[in-house]
Amino acid sequence: MKKTLLKGGSVLTMDPALGDFRGDVLIGDDRILDVAPKIDESEVDEVIDAADSIVLPGLIDCHNHLWQAPIRGLASSCWGREYFGVIHPLAGRYRPQDMHDATFGAGSELLLNGVTTVFDFCHATNSTALPRIGGRARQVAPAAARFRILAVRSEGARDGPRDAAAHLA
């Protein structure tokens, strides 16, 4: 097994017990073997100076719509504003459990492919009131917690609540 040491980086562990610190990350093939403020480099094959780097476990997906996982590909031929006419009307048909299940499935798929942080554009909330009353928007966070991914969620409706309200009927 080849061992690589990322040395002296700003380590973001994503683990409250370890916290974040300046330190080292030891990788063996495709696994993180150790994370610590100082790791012995005597039995390491390669040392990478990470002093000017942020080191975090996994890839970052900075633009995703987790709620759309079940309907992926439906608008693959849409290249302009026609996307909104195809996809957004379906958002009104999502129940809270649908939102949870879609988010859980999409997040699980991300993790299987090495993504540990996602920025989720959740424009299927349909109303500015939903986050307060426990509707579809509330289902995203529990799903993300179940698959242990850092999910930053941006919520909103394309043209504001008046436009979204038309899809609730």
Secondary structure, 3 states (H helix, E strand, C coil): CCEEEEEEEEECCCCCCCCCEEEEEEEECCEEEEEECCCCCCCCCEEEECCCCEECCCEEEEEECHHHHHHCCCCCCCCCCHHHHHHHHHHCCCCHHHHHHHHHHHHHHHHHCCEEEEEEEECCCCCCCHHHHCCHHHHHHHHHHHCCCEEEEEECCCCCHHHHHCCCC
